[in-house]
């Protein structure tokens, strides 16, 4: 009775170069440990540094792909030529007979790393000397041994390149075209080379805290856009009733309250509300005609910017919404590198509902609810904590001549810090109880959760940008785009 041994599985690395020294080749790939990590980690890319000893060298990355192929070993045997030299015709005739190829099966290859993407820009550590020649200053910047106190006193060249130049290493199709002329925009404010793309026109009104007055009516184009997007009057009335019941909302709260998709909300909001980008009401949508800077009772709708601290290790238990730096973007495969499949049996409407479905913890905080991301923009009215509600109940009435502060709004000093401290203590106690109930004994489980955090989808949809990104940007005064209005520019609406 014969038994068949299963073939050995191999992983192939399509190295972009001619390998003459295997040890140096492995060094450029980070060694066996780095290769093993790329093989065993989901969605992990293989890093290749052509100059591994240079910390300023920009690596290129290989993508993991599934491929069914075989690894063969071919042994070539050649017959020794006889002493008597045959003629040229006889040599060509017997050439095939003198060479014998013996192939043998080694194993099967199911995974291959291919380096098909672009490498980042390289900036060499060189400086120009007095005679005009270029000098390598790498050893001046990076000492070979442990630096001494005298080394820190030496004159140093200001070689400070950015950590990364390109956000992505895949080829992008860019169609160069002339922007539409607009005489209302000064030449200095035109977006010739912007950090990001120009914001698509949403006909929304964005205001800063310093504007003397708020808009009293929406843009006519915002109402016309509802018809173009086939939004019924029922959608408009429902969102309008929400702002009549409560004058200030966050977009996330409205999505949960109305059960509308993000695509519908982003066209409905400009027809009934304007958006604050700075001040105590930043990233919130305010009913058109209502100025919270003149109403002390609006303090319960102010923004509470809460960020998960490292206290108690709770920041490791909550996934980040997006990476703070772009360096980690290349370590994991982007959406453009992964093939997408379509399930013909899946209902598209069901897929859209699951995409836009939000939980209560996206805008409400109470005991037992975990924030979905490490930075949250709450409203004080959505913090269902007895300690915070009691603090609001004890607030004294404001004087008639009181003014809304740019940072604190209508709240006293220290109120925001105390609310953050209360939320942090609740989360620390909550996660502490969870660890007591479910002690973590498997180190692989912790490693897996850490890798899932690293492999979280990096690229966001441009159409579904969060309003909290808007508060950090300065926008062009362009009436054909989302606008920050100041002074008395509302008269032109």
Secondary structure, DSSP 8 states (H G I E B T S, - for coil): -------EEEEEEE-SS--S-HHHHHHHTTHHHHHHHHHHSTTB-EEE-SSTT-TT---EEEEEEEEEEEEEEEEEEE----SS---HHHHHHSHHHHEEEEEEEEEEEEEEEE--S--------EEE-TTS-EEE-HHHHS-SS---HHHHTS--------S-S-S--S------------TTS-GGGS-SS-SS--------EEE-TT-SS--SS--HHHHHHHHHTT--HHHHHHHHHHHHH-SEE-HHHHHHHH---HHHHHHHHHHHEEEE-SSTTTT-EEETT--GGG-GGGGGG-EEEEE--SGGGGGGGS--SS-SSSGGGTTB--TTTS-----TTS-HHHHHHHHH---GGGT-B-TT---SSSEEEEEGGGB--HHHHHHHHT-----TT---BTTTBTS-TTHHHHHHHHHHHHHHHHHHHHHHHS----HHHHHHHHHHHHTS-----GGG--HHHHTTS-----TTS-EEE-TTGGGG-
